[in-house]
Every structure is written in C-alpha cells, then in structure tokens.
Amino acid sequence: MENLSRYPLLALAAMLLHTTIAQQLPQLSQYQFNDYVFNPAVAGSRPFFEMRSGHRYQWVGIQDAPRTFTLSGTTPLGSNMGLGGYLFTDIVGPTRRTGIQFSYTYHLKITEELRLGLALSGGVLQFLIDGSKIRLNDPGDPTMDDQLRGELLPDAKFAFYLHHPRYWFGASFPQIMQNKVYFFDDQSETLSRMDQHYYATGGYRFQMSEDWKLEPSFLLKYVDPVPPKVDITATIRYKDAMWIGASYRTNDAWCAMVGYWLKQSFQFGYSYDIITSNLQNYSTGTHEVMLAITIAKPVRPAPEAP
C-alpha cells in the first residue's frame, strides 16, 4: 500500500476537500430564485418552463476565492409530473468541482391546492485539482506535475417538496453515494470523499395588499462535521414584477438583493453579500447575478414563479 505522505499533491487535495467542505456544493444567496439547484422536487411545481443561471463571485479581493456558475432547467410534464436538470462549476483556488444531474418528480395531490413532490436525481460529479496552480518548496518533486488530477463519479439525490400557493417546505439529500475520490491510478487509499449534505427550505407568502407581498423564507444547510448554516431571508414583491430583499447567513454575511420580472418571461436578480466574519478585513464582499427565462405552460394553477 502506498503511503499518502509520498503524495504532496494528494495531501493538499485532501486538505482542500475538508477545509472547504461547505463549498462541495454551490452556495447561492438568491437560493429562492434558484430553488431547483437545492431541491429537484421543485420541478413541475410551477406551470412554467424555466431556464435559470446563477453567477457568484465570492470574497472579491481574495486571490483564488470561490467562483460558482449554475445552469438549471425545469418543466411540468402533464398535470402531476416534472422533469429537470442542472449543471454547475465551482472553482476554489487550484480545485474545480463540476456536476451534472437530471431528475424526475411526481406530485401527489393532498388537497385541491396542496401537493407533495417526490424526486429522484442522478448524474455524475467530478472533482479536479490543477497541479499547474500549486507551488511547492521543491519544484522538482516527481509527484508534482502540471496535469489535472481527479475522477468522474456517479451520484444521486433524493428530495421532497410540499407546496401550496401560500407556503412551501422541502428537503433534499445530495451526494447520498458518498464516493471517495482517488487522484492517482496506483492509489489504494484516500482521505478525500464527497460528503453527504442535508438541505431544508421553506417559506410563506403574506398578501399585504393587492399589489404587495411579503415572503419570509429560509435555507438550512448541514454537512458533518461543520456546524449548520441558515440563510434567513425576507423579500417584498410589488405586482409580482419587482422585488427587494435582505437576508442573514449565520456566522457569514448579510445580504441585500433586488430583482425584476419582465412581462413574466425574463428575470434578473442581483445580490451583494456584506461579510461579517474575519474575511471582511481582506474582501470587499460577494457579488451574485441571477438570470432566468420563464415560459408559461397552460397546465394547472400553481404557485407563482420565484
């Protein structure tokens, strides 16, 4: 059995996987507008074909800070099913994580307005480390090269989503296969693993007047051994066309957001994170942009688009 200490590149990869464990999956401040990324059971819950993208530039001013891109699409299928898929790329320094998944959702009718969506999602994940971006004290080390090291692995996800025109609650369980990542062909052991995550989301729509709505929501994220993180958000909507919002992420940041829905076909959202941790001494904050195309499908009444 090869000793892991002989592979400085492997040791670094393992360290990055464990110290950035919260970044194994995309983090988005505008999670309520990219809800399918966190919960595939959302697919088919709204009478729209939707294409959504998220562009996140985290900790501006810090070299090699995380950058995230997501692209998702969902559509209802008949009156009680939904299909969806998404891809993402998450770059942190010399590491890059890419994934693509597709999902099927079946929506059980509980009452006339309340439904429960159950979803299964499957795809592939890839974790890479770029040796050309790493400098060691011994540049001639034979175990270091300029190649990309990593592996392509299958993965699956299960989720449920209870939804009503006025409220919603759901949970998802990504990376249930917990695959180990081997960076070398002759490697017989590894410390690197795709850890199982746990997500829970929920919210409520308060109709304050004919034109104004208030929507509090939350996103709970947990992966062992990192303490749980919660995003708590309040969004005010005007005529389902414009919105402003604010959120707080525990031990991380405050966030302000604004957005516009043009003729129920094109959405734009922007958010800015104000860092509350010690990173505020080195970064000016985090920028995030959401873009979406929504095309109504005449299938059945459903909750409004996010």
C-alpha positions as CSV (number, residue, x, y, z in Angstrom):
1,M,0.0,0.0,0.0
2,E,1.4,3.4,-1.0
3,N,1.9,5.8,1.9
4,L,-0.2,9.0,1.4
5,S,2.8,11.1,2.7
6,R,4.6,10.4,-0.6
7,Y,2.0,12.4,-2.5
8,P,2.0,16.1,-1.5
9,L,-0.5,16.8,-4.3
10,L,-2.8,14.2,-2.8
11,A,-2.4,15.6,0.7
12,L,-3.2,19.1,-0.5
13,A,-6.3,17.9,-2.3
14,A,-7.5,16.1,0.8
15,M,-6.9,19.2,2.9
16,L,-8.8,21.4,0.4
17,L,-11.7,18.9,0.4
18,H,-12.0,19.0,4.2
19,T,-11.3,22.7,4.8
20,T,-13.7,23.8,2.1
21,I,-16.3,21.2,2.8
22,A,-19.1,23.7,2.8
23,Q,-18.1,24.5,-0.8
24,Q,-18.5,21.0,-2.1
25,L,-21.9,22.1,-3.4
26,P,-22.8,25.5,-4.8
27,Q,-23.7,28.3,-2.3
28,L,-26.1,30.9,-3.6
29,S,-27.5,33.9,-1.8
30,Q,-30.5,34.0,-4.1
31,Y,-31.5,30.5,-3.3
32,Q,-35.2,31.1,-3.5
33,F,-34.7,32.1,-7.2
34,N,-32.5,29.0,-7.9
35,D,-34.5,26.6,-5.7
36,Y,-34.2,23.7,-8.1
37,V,-30.4,23.7,-7.6
38,F,-31.1,22.8,-3.9
39,N,-34.2,20.7,-4.3
40,P,-35.0,18.8,-7.5
41,A,-38.6,18.1,-6.3
42,V,-39.3,21.7,-7.3
43,A,-39.5,20.6,-11.0
44,G,-43.1,20.6,-12.1
45,S,-44.5,22.6,-9.1
46,R,-45.0,25.7,-11.3
47,P,-46.7,26.0,-14.7
48,F,-43.6,27.3,-16.4
49,F,-40.7,26.1,-18.5
50,E,-37.8,27.7,-16.7
51,M,-34.1,28.2,-17.5
52,R,-32.1,29.7,-14.7
53,S,-28.5,30.6,-14.2
54,G,-26.5,31.8,-11.2
55,H,-23.2,33.6,-11.3
56,R,-21.5,34.0,-8.0
57,Y,-18.1,35.8,-7.4
58,Q,-17.3,35.2,-3.7
59,W,-14.9,37.2,-1.5
60,V,-13.9,39.8,-4.0
61,G,-10.3,40.9,-3.4
62,I,-9.0,37.5,-2.2
63,Q,-6.9,35.5,-4.6
64,D,-8.3,32.2,-5.7
65,A,-11.6,32.8,-3.9
66,P,-14.6,30.6,-4.9
67,R,-16.4,31.3,-8.2
68,T,-19.7,29.5,-8.9
69,F,-21.8,29.0,-12.0
70,T,-25.1,27.1,-12.2
71,L,-27.5,26.5,-15.1
72,S,-30.8,24.7,-14.5
73,G,-33.9,23.9,-16.4
74,T,-37.3,22.6,-15.3
75,T,-40.7,21.9,-16.9
76,P,-44.0,20.4,-15.9
77,L,-45.0,17.2,-17.6
78,G,-48.7,16.7,-17.7
79,S,-50.6,17.7,-14.5
80,N,-48.6,15.9,-11.8
81,M,-45.0,15.3,-13.0
82,G,-41.9,17.4,-13.6
83,L,-38.5,17.0,-15.3
84,G,-35.4,18.9,-14.6
85,G,-31.7,19.1,-14.9
86,Y,-28.8,21.3,-13.9
87,L,-25.0,21.7,-14.2
88,F,-22.6,23.6,-12.1
89,T,-19.0,24.5,-11.8
90,D,-17.4,25.5,-8.5
91,I,-13.8,26.8,-8.6
92,V,-11.8,27.3,-5.4
93,G,-8.1,28.0,-6.0
94,P,-6.5,25.0,-7.7
95,T,-9.6,22.9,-7.3
96,R,-12.6,22.6,-9.5
97,R,-15.8,20.7,-9.0
98,T,-18.2,20.1,-11.8
99,G,-21.5,18.2,-11.8
100,I,-24.5,17.5,-14.0
101,Q,-27.7,15.8,-12.9
102,F,-31.2,15.1,-14.2
103,S,-34.3,14.5,-12.2
104,Y,-37.9,13.2,-12.3
105,T,-40.6,14.4,-9.9
106,Y,-44.1,13.1,-9.2
107,H,-46.5,15.4,-7.4
108,L,-49.1,13.8,-5.1
109,K,-52.3,15.7,-4.7
110,I,-53.1,16.1,-1.0
111,T,-55.8,18.7,-1.2
112,E,-57.1,20.9,-4.0
113,E,-54.2,23.3,-3.5
114,L,-51.6,21.3,-1.5
115,R,-49.3,18.9,-3.3
116,L,-46.2,16.8,-2.3
117,G,-43.5,16.4,-4.8
118,L,-41.1,13.4,-4.6
119,A,-38.0,13.4,-6.7
120,L,-35.0,11.3,-7.7
121,S,-32.0,12.8,-9.3
122,G,-28.9,11.1,-10.8
123,G,-25.8,12.2,-12.6
124,V,-22.1,12.5,-12.5
125,L,-19.7,14.5,-10.4
126,Q,-16.0,15.4,-11.0
127,F,-13.5,16.9,-8.5
128,L,-10.3,18.1,-10.1
129,I,-7.1,19.6,-8.8
130,D,-4.8,21.6,-11.1
131,G,-1.1,20.9,-10.3
132,S,0.0,23.8,-12.5
133,K,-1.5,26.2,-10.0
134,I,0.3,24.8,-7.0
135,R,3.8,25.7,-5.9
136,L,5.9,23.6,-3.6
137,N,9.2,24.2,-1.8
138,D,10.7,21.5,-4.0
139,P,9.6,22.3,-7.6
140,G,11.4,19.2,-8.8
141,D,9.2,16.8,-6.8
142,P,8.4,13.9,-9.2
143,T,4.9,13.6,-7.7
144,M,4.0,17.1,-8.8
145,D,3.1,17.8,-12.4
146,D,1.0,20.3,-14.4
147,Q,-1.8,17.8,-15.0
148,L,-5.4,17.9,-13.8
149,R,-5.9,15.1,-11.3
150,G,-9.3,13.8,-10.4
151,E,-12.0,11.3,-11.1
152,L,-15.5,11.2,-12.7
153,L,-18.0,9.6,-10.3
154,P,-21.7,8.7,-10.4
155,D,-24.0,10.3,-7.8
156,A,-27.7,10.5,-6.8
157,K,-30.0,12.7,-4.8
158,F,-33.4,12.3,-3.2
159,A,-35.8,15.2,-2.3
160,F,-39.4,16.1,-1.3
161,Y,-41.2,19.4,-1.7
162,L,-44.6,20.2,0.0
163,H,-46.0,23.2,-1.9
164,H,-49.1,25.4,-1.7
165,P,-49.9,28.8,-3.3
166,R,-49.1,30.4,0.1
167,Y,-46.4,28.3,1.6
168,W,-43.7,25.6,0.9
169,F,-41.4,23.3,2.7
170,G,-38.9,20.8,1.3
171,A,-35.7,18.9,2.0
172,S,-33.1,17.2,-0.2
173,F,-30.2,14.8,0.4
174,P,-27.4,15.3,-2.1
175,Q,-24.3,13.1,-2.6
176,I,-26.0,10.1,-1.0
177,M,-23.5,7.7,-2.6
178,Q,-20.6,9.4,-0.7
179,N,-18.0,8.4,-3.3
180,K,-14.3,8.5,-2.5
181,V,-12.0,10.5,-4.8
182,Y,-8.7,8.9,-6.0
183,F,-6.2,11.3,-7.6
184,F,-3.7,8.7,-8.7
185,D,-4.2,5.4,-10.6
186,D,-2.0,3.4,-8.2
187,Q,-3.6,4.8,-5.1
188,S,-5.1,2.3,-2.7
189,E,-6.4,4.6,0.0
190,T,-7.7,8.2,0.2
191,L,-8.9,10.8,2.7
192,S,-10.9,12.7,0.1
193,R,-14.7,12.0,-0.1
194,M,-17.8,13.6,-1.4
195,D,-19.7,14.0,1.9
196,Q,-23.5,13.7,2.1
197,H,-25.2,17.1,2.6
198,Y,-28.6,17.9,4.0
199,Y,-30.8,20.8,2.8
200,A,-34.1,22.1,4.1
201,T,-36.0,25.1,2.7
202,G,-39.3,26.7,3.5
203,G,-41.3,30.0,3.2
204,Y,-44.6,31.7,3.4
205,R,-46.4,34.4,1.2
206,F,-48.2,37.1,3.0
207,Q,-50.6,39.1,0.8
208,M,-50.3,42.6,2.3
209,S,-52.4,44.3,-0.4
210,E,-53.5,43.7,-3.9
211,D,-50.0,44.7,-5.2
212,W,-47.7,44.0,-2.3
213,K,-46.5,40.7,-0.8
214,L,-44.1,39.8,1.9
215,E,-42.2,36.5,1.6
216,P,-40.0,35.3,4.5
217,S,-38.0,32.1,3.7
218,F,-35.1,30.1,4.9
219,L,-32.4,27.7,3.7
220,L,-30.8,25.3,6.2
221,K,-27.5,23.6,5.2
222,Y,-25.7,20.9,7.1
223,V,-22.8,18.6,6.4
224,D,-20.9,16.8,9.2
225,P,-18.7,18.0,11.0
226,V,-19.4,21.6,10.0
227,P,-22.0,23.4,12.2
228,P,-25.3,24.0,10.4
229,K,-25.7,27.2,8.5
230,V,-29.0,29.0,8.0
231,D,-30.0,31.7,5.5
232,I,-33.0,33.7,6.7
233,T,-34.5,36.0,4.0
234,A,-37.3,38.5,3.7
235,T,-38.4,39.5,0.3
236,I,-41.0,42.2,-0.6
237,R,-42.7,41.9,-4.0
238,Y,-44.6,44.5,-6.0
239,K,-47.1,43.3,-8.6
240,D,-45.0,40.1,-9.0
241,A,-42.7,42.1,-11.2
242,M,-40.2,43.8,-8.8
243,W,-38.7,42.7,-5.5
244,I,-36.2,43.8,-2.9
245,G,-34.9,41.6,-0.1
246,A,-32.4,41.1,2.7
247,S,-31.0,38.0,4.3
248,Y,-28.7,36.9,7.0
249,R,-26.4,33.8,6.8
250,T,-25.2,32.7,10.2
251,N,-21.6,33.4,11.0
252,D,-21.0,34.6,7.5
253,A,-22.8,37.6,5.9
254,W,-25.6,40.0,5.5
255,C,-27.1,40.1,2.0
256,A,-29.1,42.7,0.0
257,M,-30.9,41.8,-3.2
258,V,-33.1,43.3,-5.9
259,G,-34.8,42.0,-9.0
260,Y,-37.2,42.4,-11.8
261,W,-39.5,40.1,-13.8
262,L,-40.2,41.5,-17.3
263,K,-43.6,40.5,-18.8
264,Q,-43.4,37.2,-16.9
265,S,-40.8,36.0,-19.4
266,F,-37.3,37.3,-18.3
267,Q,-36.0,37.6,-14.7
268,F,-33.0,39.5,-13.5
269,G,-31.7,39.5,-9.9
270,Y,-28.6,40.9,-8.2
271,S,-27.4,40.4,-4.6
272,Y,-24.5,41.7,-2.6
273,D,-23.1,39.9,0.5
274,I,-21.6,42.0,3.3
275,I,-19.1,39.7,5.1
276,T,-19.4,39.5,8.9
277,S,-16.5,37.1,9.5
278,N,-12.8,38.0,9.8
279,L,-12.7,37.8,6.0
280,Q,-14.1,41.3,5.9
281,N,-10.6,42.5,6.5
282,Y,-9.5,41.1,3.2
283,S,-12.5,41.2,0.9
284,T,-15.0,43.8,-0.3
285,G,-17.8,41.3,-0.4
286,T,-19.6,38.9,-2.7
287,H,-21.5,39.6,-5.9
288,E,-24.1,37.4,-7.4
289,V,-26.3,37.6,-10.5
290,M,-29.4,35.5,-11.4
291,L,-30.8,35.4,-14.9
292,A,-33.9,33.4,-16.0
293,I,-36.3,32.8,-18.8
294,T,-39.8,31.6,-17.9
295,I,-42.4,30.4,-20.4
296,A,-45.9,29.8,-19.1
297,K,-47.5,26.4,-19.9
298,P,-51.3,26.1,-19.6
299,V,-51.4,23.0,-17.4
300,R,-53.0,23.8,-14.0
301,P,-52.9,26.6,-11.3
302,A,-49.8,26.5,-9.3
303,P,-47.6,28.7,-7.0
304,E,-46.1,31.7,-8.6
305,A,-42.7,31.6,-10.1
306,P,-39.9,32.5,-7.7
